[in-house]
Amino acid sequence: MAIMAHALSIFVSDSRRTTTLNTGIVLLAASVPALVAGPAAIGVASCLALLLLLAAIPPSEWYPGAIHAAKTPDGRRLIAVFLCWLPSFFITPDIPLTAEGWFLTTGAVVLCTTLWAMLRERRSAHKLMRQALLVSALIAVTLALAAFFIADEILSLIRFQGWVPSIPVERLKGFANAAALLVPAALWSGWRCGGVWRMAAAGYVVAAFVLIAAADTHAPIVAILGACIFAGVCAAIRMGRRRAVLSIAIGVLAVCVGVGAILATSPPAKDDGFRGAYLPTWLVDPHRQAIWAFTADAALSAPIFGHGIKAIDEVEGAHNTVPGLSRHAEYLPAHPHNWLLEIFSETGIVGTIPAMVFIAFYLFRLARDFVLHGVPESIAAGSVSAAYWASGLFNFSFWAEWWQVSHMLLIALILSTRSDEDR
């Protein structure tokens, strides 16, 4: 990476470095909102931004920071997670697919760590980055809402397919989830920029809620709840109000009891022939419940090392049709729609426990930084992560590159702006 940066910097004169840097910063900030144009957009935007930043920032400014990040406790724990996933290469029925999942995930971590190291040394560009993030988020959500409420052909147009009909409710579910991750990031950006930018952030939040409702998907709602719980608990503890902490604890307990009561008393679905529902069908659709049950059984058949990364859908019976559902409803069509079940079924206990330890320590550190020092970047990054892990219990494959990069890139952008004493 450092060699590539040196080679690129040869072609950029000193007089053009500022323009190249600012272009890269804007493009990077717009990468996650660019998902409105499809999953490939975030890859194209972030890679182009990386090339521009490599050309504008000398390796000597960011390379030591990137290496140091790997040596921190979080860095060592994350490296341990990847090492514990290596047994998948020896047990998987599809080595190329497993290699793709492992290497692309590793590459996403390296990419976002490199970008974080570059941005943290360019403090003069942080304001531009925050403003670009908020403006691009507003533009993206506006385009998405226009596709829903004005003309669905708009979605086809921004995805370079011409002025042809589209189905936004199906094609914008991915962006709706990304829009939920952007809520804490947008609020942080508006708060940091101040003035009219705070009003812009509030406007984005309202628009994001409208989009999530229009997209008719529950996972982004879970993401917002996850972010609110993380931020609410941290803020209450930070303020030192025991009553606030106690109220939150009682509220969470009440919600759990209420949900438990609903689950215990809800009858099976009566509008189809499926009788295997163990959760209310208004909460989780019957097909997804069948997928989870099948995945759990498959995971318990190989609890130590799992079935191999991205290989759980190749176990016997995965593509059989679920009795009582449509003829296209397979027990496991592609992935479990639950990151925890997916990691456990594919990497076993050996791969799941280190991952859970890393996530727990990482979120705890961010919460502690805010509680003890009031670092706004910590609560913003923690809220984004809480939203990601919460919604991931219901939506995409854990190995979906665009989804991983959405999360990690927002974390890199936010944490790169922390002051030296908060790092």
Order of alpha helices (4+ residues) and beta strands (2+ residues): alpha-alpha-alpha-alpha-alpha-alpha-alpha-alpha-alpha-alpha-alpha-alpha-alpha-alpha-alpha-alpha-alpha-alpha
